[in-house]
């Protein structure tokens, strides 16, 4: 039987956890001291934090420890990319019950390190403590490379609405898992390990994107945040979306609506942005609608009556169940 974190002890567990993390050129001082030191050649640092709680954001019978590590890093790196920045470093804090297998934390660390490696970032430290349930809190840092940050508030009437990355896949995978199935495997894998289009954020910034947001809670919900911050209306065109075959098959088998997954499903961490008129969309971006005068979000020029996305404090089922 695997040793638990209580049997190993705090400091040996920290040493075991951090051995998974390699440094990068941006890291002047990594794990092992009171704090880490990361170079900031731009003179500014983009920073964001997300928390993943067992039973709300993940279930151990649905996701491996490495899956949780990948997801915890991805949700933060996607936020950095949505500002037009490149991820550089990550801090991870873990609260775990005494009986948590030490090998589960090994898997978590390996997932964090692997996702960081995909963007050339490093895991530079964090914290561990005992708690009643598994909680993973990650803070990511990023570099703007001299560019202005791309916020949610810059969209203007006449802009083109565009999307990079996929939507609906993770929501479909969650629906499959919640019904007790494990296939189609491509959908389940998309839920377990999102694949944000990290490079698309800085590329959009270089091409003059006026506003951008990470699609974490659902496309319509997050576009609503962008529209409110910018003081504009946005209209999404359903003709811009193709339903992938695995999603179509799953929707038919489960009696679900694939369009709802596409428009309201979160956790794929695509990027949505507004581009000024005449701007050629960067590679990997596709037009999905328009920005106009007014307020709110419409679909094909009409109000959307279905779910718009996830609200953490709305009284309905938990995200993972």
Secondary structure, 3 states (H helix, E strand, C coil): CCCEHHHHCHHHHHHHHHCCCCCCCCEEECCCCCCCEECCCCCCCEEEEEEEEECCCECCCCCCHHHHHHHHHHHHHHHHHHCCCEEEEEEEEEEECCCCEHHHHHHHHHHHHHHHHHCCCEEEEEEEEECCCCEEEEEEEEECCCCCCCCCCCCCCCCEEEEECCCCHHHHHHHHHHCCCCCCHHHHHHHHCCCCCHHHHHHHHHCCEEEEEEECCCHHHHHHHHHHHHCCEEEECHHHCCCCHHHHHHHHHHCCCHHHHHHHCCCCCEEEEEECCCCCCCCCEEEEEEEECCCEEEECCECCCCCCCCCCCCCCCCCCC
